[in-house]
Amino acid sequence: MAIKALLIDVGGPILDEDHEYTAWDKFLVQLLQKNGIDIDGEELARLVLAATRRCERNPRIAVLWELVRPDVSRFRRLKDVFREFQRRHLAEDYIPRLGPGVKETLASLSKDFLLALAGNQPAWIKGYLEEAGVLGFFRWQLVSEEMGVAKPDTLFFRMILDGLGVSPSEAVMVGDRLDHDVLPARLLGIRTVRVLTGPYAEQVPCSPLHCPDRTIRSLRELSHVLAEV
């Protein structure tokens, strides 16, 4: 069946978030050291990479447990501090960055397909997307905070499909995560394209359903592979 709609993840394919992960890791090293855990940035990076490769839903939280197990109370206390930093950083210090060539690519794709934002994002991110001149290319403009549902819940994808009025077989999910983007989309029968960008490019498929239909290195390559999906 012909492709009518493209569901595109925000963080990764559209926005470069590498600087955000760097801030998280810097804070986490300092937090761990203050709490008597001898670790440096290089060791943390190694542990986070291993957790990412095995498709942990939150690699840094998984690493935190590895470092404090089996002390559940200590884990919960440090996790809460880290989560609070993430919320504060996102609200006060996070600066969105549009990926190279993204605006031109979305403008071109919007001429032939219905585009949908498909990201776990706070609602305020749309203000930046509008300022960057890309929000108007999307027919579906709601993000997870507004929808009340987040990936990898399959309801997230079904809500978007219903909003666009298309069937799963008429849509393609474009994202950087095997666990949040590829797996739930494939469970619904949506074709998938993985974008190898950011830290989740290191994820390794842990089941056949985690394997995308096609893989690209940037959003700029998307139009070239859609005919093959």
Helices and strands as residue ranges (DSSP letters): E 5-8, H 18-34, H 41-53, H 59-68, H 72-92, H 102-109, E 114-117, H 125-131, G 135-137, H 144-147, H 154-164, G 168-170, E 171-175, I 178-182, H 183-187, E 191-195, G 199-202, G 208-210, E 214-216, G 219-221, H 222-225, G 226-228
